[in-house]
Amino acid sequence: METKHPLGPFEARNNQNANWRLHLRIPPGIIAPTFPCCGHNGSTIRLRRKGVIMPKNLNLTSEQIIYPDRIPFTVGFLTGLGLVPFAALALGAVFLPPDSQQSALHAQQLYGAVILSFLGGIYWGWELAVAYVQTRPVSSTRLIIGVLPSVFGWFALLLPGVYPALALSACFCGCLAYDLWRTNRHLAPRWYPALRIPVTVAVLVALITPVFPA
């Protein structure tokens, strides 16, 4: 017997007909959306609308826009490209002439701080979008959490010696832990850990290798 629990904005649950059921709360007065369904093509989305009567025979069919388990191609591709500067600058910090190694290392750490700010922007985007769909005020706590990666990334760049690499690594680990928590609470797509875990490991290796070479 299935254990029932509240669905998060990124959770879809199978019904008896093997069609995905998407639960959204849509603000009253908004025309019924015609976005594609999640799950297999041709399946039906059932929208739970607050204050608005939805037609019983409403079928929203097209390509998928929510991927419960599969990483969207564009997301995976762009994320992979984002690892290139980490790897290239890590190699430069190890194999370039000694007078250029420090410049490569500093450039890599600057890039790491930029990526941390990008992760914080993702948190803001999620919170604003979900708050709108759920017709609730935005969470001040989650917005503050979205600012922290930028602040900690900037602070890490002010540290001396090997500490910027260590501090940035700690920040990336903290962001990963938060992402896993969000996924467990159905506040992020189910495919997100499959994207974030290997990427974070690659970033940690790229940050640590130049400052602690074998």
N, C-alpha and C positions, 0 to 999 in steps of 0.2 A: 504494500500500500504506500502510495506516495505521500510524503510529508509536505503539507502545505505551508507556505510561508509567503510573506509579501514579496511581490516581484519588484526588482529594481528597474531603472530605466533601460538597462542594457540586457535584461534577462528575457528570454523567450522560452516558453514551455510547450512541449508537445501536447496536443489533445488526442482524443480517441481516434480521430481520422488521420493521424500522423501529419497534420498541418500545424504550422507554427502559430501560436497565439501571442500577439503583441499587446501589452497593456500600457496604454498611455492615458494621461488625463489632459484633455484639450480645453483651453479656456472657452467659456460660453461665448457664442456669437461668431466664432470662427467657422468658416465654411469647411465642410468635411474634406480632409486632405485627400489627394490622389497620388500619394507617393507609393513606390513599389513596395511589395511585401518582403518580409524576411522569410527565409526557408526556401522550399522548392518553388520553381516557377509554377504559377497556376494555383497556388494555395491562397487561402483567404485570411485576411487580417481581421480580427475582431477588435474593434476599438471600444474601450470603456470611456464614454464621454460624460462629463459632469454637467448636468443642466441642459444637455442637447440631445434630442432624439435622433438616433442614427438609423438609417434604413436597414432592415434585417437582411436584405439581399445585396448589401454593399460588398462588392468584390473588387479588391485592389490588387491587380496583377501586373507584373512586369519583372525586370531583373531585380536581383537582391540588392538592398541597400544596407542590410545589417547582416554581418557574417558571424554567426555564433562561435565558430571554431576556426575559421580560416582567415589568415592575415590577408587583407586586401593587397593586391599586387603593388599598387602605387605606394602604399604605406611602407611595405617591405623594401621596395626599390629605393625610395628616397632615404629611408633609414640606413640602408647599406651605403649609399653615397655619403651620408653624413659621417660614416666611420673612416672614410678615405683620409681626410686631414689628420685625424688622430694617428692613424698608422703611418702616414708619410712623414709627419713631423717627428714621430717617435723614432723612425729609422734615421731621420736627419740628425736628431739629437745624439745618436749613437755613432753614426758612420761618417758624418760630415767632418771636415777639418776642425780642429779644436776651437779655432776662433769663430766658427759658425754654429757650433753645437748649442751654445747658450741661447742664441737667437731663435733657433728652431724650438728649443724647449720652452722658451717664453711664449712663442707664437702658439704652441700647442696648448699651453695652459690658458692663454687668452681665449682660444677657441672653446676649451672646456667650460669656461665661465659663460660664454655665449650660449652654449647648448643647455646649461642649467637654466638660464633665463627662458629659453624656449620651452623647457619642461614646465616651468612655472606658468607660462602662457597657456599650455594645454590644460592645466588645472583650472585656470580662470574660464577658459572656453567651455569646459565641461560643466562647471558650476552655473554659468549664465544660461547655457542651453537647457540643462535639466531643470533649473528653477523656472524657466519660462514654460516648459512642457508640463511641469507639475503645478503650475500656477501658485507658486509660493515665493516668499522673499528669498533673495540670495543669502547664502550662509557667510557671515562675516569671517568665521573661523576658517572656512575653506578658501576664501579669498586671501586671507593673511598667509595661509600655508602656501598659496601660489606665489606670493612675493618672496618667501624665504629663500628659494634656490638662487634668485638673483643677488640677494644680500650676502648670503654665505659665499657664493662664487666670487663676488667682488672682494670680500674680506680675505678669501684664500689667496688672492693675487698679491696682497700686501705682506704676506708672510715671507720670511727669508729661507734660503737654502732649499731643502727637500720638502719643506712643509706645505708649499702650495699644491704639490702633487698629492700629498697625503690628505690634505683638507678637501680638495676636489673629489678625490676618491670616496671620502666619507660622505660627501654631499650626494654623489651618484648612488651610493648604497642606500642613503636615506630616501631618495626619490623612488628607488626600486621598491623599498619596503612599503612606502605609501601607495604605490601603484598596485602592489599585490593585495594590500588591505582593501583598496577601492574595488578591485576585481572580486574579491571575496564577498563584498557587500553589494555586488551587482551594480556598482557605480562606474564600471568600465567594461568594455567588451571582453568576452571570455577569451579571445585570442590575444589579448594584450600581454599577459605574462610570457607567452611564446615569443613575442617580439622583444620585450624589455629585458628578459633575463640574459640571453646570449649577447645582446648589444651592450648591456652593462658590464658583463665579464670582459668583452673585448676592449671597452673603454678603460677599465681598471688596468688591464695588462699594458695598454698603450701609455697610460699615465705613469705607472710604476717602473716599467722597464728602463726608461732613460735615467732615472735618478738612482736606481739600484741595479746597475748592469751586472751581469754574471761575471 
